[in-house]
Amino acid sequence: MCSSDFDRLWDVSGKSVFPAETEESGFQDAYDMRVNAKDYTELLHISMLESHGISDFEILERGCSFVTEDPLVFITDYRYSAGDQETVYGY
């Protein structure tokens, strides 16, 4: 995720704090940043599992959300199985 992704900010209702931005583009940008955060942390998650010697795993569920702080805070979580165990891990 590039630092330029945080150059535009929106209030809680999704409206841009900058008059030139539209509400629709604000929602689209927030969604795009959410996808980028999920993709980035998925690579981190896979790398973490492999660094612990876990190569046979299945990601069962993914979640990603954000908190409207300054800067935006993204939260991602993964429910995965490795062998006969299911675990949840998040960033």
Secondary structure as a PSIPRED ss2 file (coil, helix, strand):
# PSIPRED VFORMAT (PSIPRED V4.0)

   1 M C   1.000  0.000  0.000
   2 C C   1.000  0.000  0.000
   3 S H   0.000  1.000  0.000
   4 S H   0.000  1.000  0.000
   5 D H   0.000  1.000  0.000
   6 F H   0.000  1.000  0.000
   7 D C   1.000  0.000  0.000
   8 R C   1.000  0.000  0.000
   9 L C   1.000  0.000  0.000
  10 W E   0.000  0.000  1.000
  11 D C   1.000  0.000  0.000
  12 V C   1.000  0.000  0.000
  13 S C   1.000  0.000  0.000
  14 G C   1.000  0.000  0.000
  15 K C   1.000  0.000  0.000
  16 S E   0.000  0.000  1.000
  17 V C   1.000  0.000  0.000
  18 F C   1.000  0.000  0.000
  19 P C   1.000  0.000  0.000
  20 A C   1.000  0.000  0.000
  21 E C   1.000  0.000  0.000
  22 T C   1.000  0.000  0.000
  23 E H   0.000  1.000  0.000
  24 E H   0.000  1.000  0.000
  25 S H   0.000  1.000  0.000
  26 G H   0.000  1.000  0.000
  27 F H   0.000  1.000  0.000
  28 Q H   0.000  1.000  0.000
  29 D H   0.000  1.000  0.000
  30 A H   0.000  1.000  0.000
  31 Y H   0.000  1.000  0.000
  32 D H   0.000  1.000  0.000
  33 M H   0.000  1.000  0.000
  34 R H   0.000  1.000  0.000
  35 V H   0.000  1.000  0.000
  36 N H   0.000  1.000  0.000
  37 A H   0.000  1.000  0.000
  38 K H   0.000  1.000  0.000
  39 D H   0.000  1.000  0.000
  40 Y H   0.000  1.000  0.000
  41 T H   0.000  1.000  0.000
  42 E H   0.000  1.000  0.000
  43 L H   0.000  1.000  0.000
  44 L H   0.000  1.000  0.000
  45 H H   0.000  1.000  0.000
  46 I H   0.000  1.000  0.000
  47 S H   0.000  1.000  0.000
  48 M H   0.000  1.000  0.000
  49 L H   0.000  1.000  0.000
  50 E H   0.000  1.000  0.000
  51 S H   0.000  1.000  0.000
  52 H C   1.000  0.000  0.000
  53 G C   1.000  0.000  0.000
  54 I C   1.000  0.000  0.000
  55 S C   1.000  0.000  0.000
  56 D C   1.000  0.000  0.000
  57 F E   0.000  0.000  1.000
  58 E E   0.000  0.000  1.000
  59 I E   0.000  0.000  1.000
  60 L E   0.000  0.000  1.000
  61 E E   0.000  0.000  1.000
  62 R E   0.000  0.000  1.000
  63 G E   0.000  0.000  1.000
  64 C E   0.000  0.000  1.000
  65 S E   0.000  0.000  1.000
  66 F E   0.000  0.000  1.000
  67 V E   0.000  0.000  1.000
  68 T C   1.000  0.000  0.000
  69 E C   1.000  0.000  0.000
  70 D C   1.000  0.000  0.000
  71 P C   1.000  0.000  0.000
  72 L C   1.000  0.000  0.000
  73 V E   0.000  0.000  1.000
  74 F E   0.000  0.000  1.000
  75 I E   0.000  0.000  1.000
  76 T E   0.000  0.000  1.000
  77 D E   0.000  0.000  1.000
  78 Y E   0.000  0.000  1.000
  79 R E   0.000  0.000  1.000
  80 Y E   0.000  0.000  1.000
  81 S E   0.000  0.000  1.000
  82 A E   0.000  0.000  1.000
  83 G C   1.000  0.000  0.000
  84 D C   1.000  0.000  0.000
  85 Q E   0.000  0.000  1.000
  86 E E   0.000  0.000  1.000
  87 T E   0.000  0.000  1.000
  88 V E   0.000  0.000  1.000
  89 Y E   0.000  0.000  1.000
  90 G E   0.000  0.000  1.000
  91 Y C   1.000  0.000  0.000
